[in-house]
Amino acid sequence: MRKKYLSGLAFSLFLTQAAFAFEPFIVKDIRVEGLQRTEAGTVFSYLPIKPGDTLTEDKAAQAIQALYATGFFKDVRLEVEGDVLLVVIDERPAIGLIEFEGNKAFDSDNLRKGLREAGIAESRILDRALLERAEQELKKQYLNRSFYGASITTEITPLERNRVGVKFKINEGEVASIRQVTITGNNAFSESELKKQMSLRPKHWFPPVNWFSKADEYSKPKLQGDVENLRSYYLNRGYLDFNVEGTQVSITPDKRDIYIAIALAEGEQYRVSSVKVTGNLVVSDDEIRSLVQLRPGEVFSREKLTETTRLISERLANEGYAFANVNAAPELDKANRLVSFTVFVDPGKRVYIRSIAISGNTRTRDEVIRRELRQLEGAWYDGAKIKRSKVRLDRLGFFDETNLDTQPVPGASDQVDLNVTVKERATGSFMLGAGYSTTDKLVFQASVSQNNVFGSGNSLSLALNTGKSNRTAVLSYTNPYFTSEGVSIGYDIYHRNYNPSATTDTAYYSTQSTGAGIRLGYPITEDNQLNFGLSFDNTRTTVSADSPPQYIDFVNRYGERTDTVLATLGWSQDSRDSYLTPTKGIFQRVGTETTVPVADQRYYRLNYQFQWFIPVYFKDDTLMLQTNLGYGSGYGGRPMPFYKHYYAGGIGSVRGYKDNTLGPQDSTDRALGGTRLITYGAEYFVTPTVVDLDKTFRLSVFVDGGQVWGESDKVSLSEIRYSAGLGLAWISPIGPLKFSIGQPLNQKDGDKTQRFQFQLGNIF
């Protein structure tokens, strides 16, 4: 039987014109030929013709158009055998393999991910138009990394089952470096000062600087960012008419060197003549005006103006005006180079929270989250309380992410819903590992803990530690909400073997202690808490002939084994923004521990710890000031036990000196510790912007000072030892890691120094 056909190729050339004419007929059956990977059902789902339909030239053209538009086929042909419609398919090949050759600057997996987003991936149909676009996209990625000589070609290799392999052959070439940055039109500020505001810099003579910073690698987004940095720099210094007249980027013919030229028009510097606040202020006029950061007579600063509108908006939000509109309108006096501002305040409607919805918590109970929220349902919207709620949720340590956002209630302009979304993290852990420190040497550790037992917010942990000088087993349980008011309760059971002379230059003794205790925490305010504790301890003390006479005398007089009932009372304040890597806030703690005279020991200790983290806004760095004071003594005719002495020296105290070696010494120059302690210091934490590390990686420079005195010694500040140096701290996957290189500044005869010190691993 003679076959008549209408070809997809003819359709593509003549659009709706058939390859030839045929008489319309009723289709009794439809068959599909030529399929290799595509299911016949897929073809039928796209085919607009069904058995029983009358096939005309127009319907045939529509059928070819529909199948061809799927992109699955290179050609589609309709053949007629009597009253049977035969659909002949020539499939496009599928991509069976994607390979890269010559790529060094980008990882192959990252390149595959980018291609997938562009529509090119294994198992997908090969589309040459998409393939060309993918080549251009890859080249664009290389251009963004300053590989201006990069070239990309594609090689297609046939595979079995109508598949092809696609190989992208990449010739990266050399990285183009910025050779020179020129700024013209500047009169008020030097070119060198303006270049400090830019992230793009000429290639440094020392190669590692370029490897880490990549500041010499040009990209258009970087240049746009630098232009905005220059604009902000001028506007924050009063140059309201400042403008960037143009930027020019040129590259040498060999595509190795880039030259950047920026032309500026500075204009005149303006001072503030007056600042008026008008509108419905809601709160007192004096309070609103106290939030205005600009003062008459000052040089104008856009940063201060933005801060003013932000502070006013936040203050109104604290009163429930969540959608307050605060705008500042300037009036320029160009003749006198003055600018005045009128700040218009429109608080809008007062808004309250209709409901609070919590999502994302699959393990943690809703009540654990709700008890941390300071914004309540049915109460007026309070921006400060919502921010505080987020801080409290973050401090729990149960979540990787927390988000609190509001959503307007449809049909109600004075209501919003608060949505609390959390992303839970694993709060239980089992750890077997080892650590090393210059104090305890090799330390083996094992711990099992659950900080969110059954989603209740309570914590339970068992920790074992096997250091050379410190062997510990501790079982702890804490309920942070023993009462609905937030009173916490905790229980501890422990057993410790302690022999400090095994790893430090301290006088010989060892203790074996077993005890148990209970802890209570009573919150006074959001950042302040009272702490109470009561514990019982049984300690066995061992000395030898090499021990100092006072140690031997203490054991002979009061016995080798003693019981202690210890009561503790303390107050703490914590306004830090983070426990792991604080950047601002204060932490201070005052505490006293006193033995209850129902057991053997009679002593007390007073302790004060202070840390102040000060953000350095213009550098994103942090300055930390800290001090630690301790005083102890016996009472009732008994001395303070020598194994309760204070020690100083080493990481966490005065770096650059050997651990625990400062202060009184015995006749063999081994440290005795003391009853009075002073340490203090300053540490400047540098933000590591040149390396891709998380926020728990911190570099620092420090100055430490401290000393310990015995009970009969006179406290003299001239005896305080000082050191300075460099530090590194990182909460690594294997545990806390600390390094320090300290240089003693006023060491004296008998002092034991140790310039390089480190700790690796959790030390319980």
Helices and strands as residue ranges (DSSP letters): E 4-7, H 8-14, E 25-26, E 29-33, H 40-46, E 54-55, H 57-69, E 73-81, E 84-91, E 94-101, H 108-117, H 128-144, E 151-159, E 163-171, E 177-184, H 191-195, H 207-213, H 220-235, E 243-251, E 257-265, E 271-279, H 285-290, H 302-317, E 325-333, E 338-346, E 352-359, H 366-370, H 383-396, E 399-409, E 412-424, E 428-437, E 441-450, G 453-455, E 459-466, E 470-479, E 488-498, G 500-502, E 510-523, E 528-542, H 549-558, E 561-574, E 585-595, E 603-616, E 621-634, G 642-644, E 656-657, E 676-686, E 697-709, G 717-719, E 721-732, E 735-744, E 753-754, E 756-760
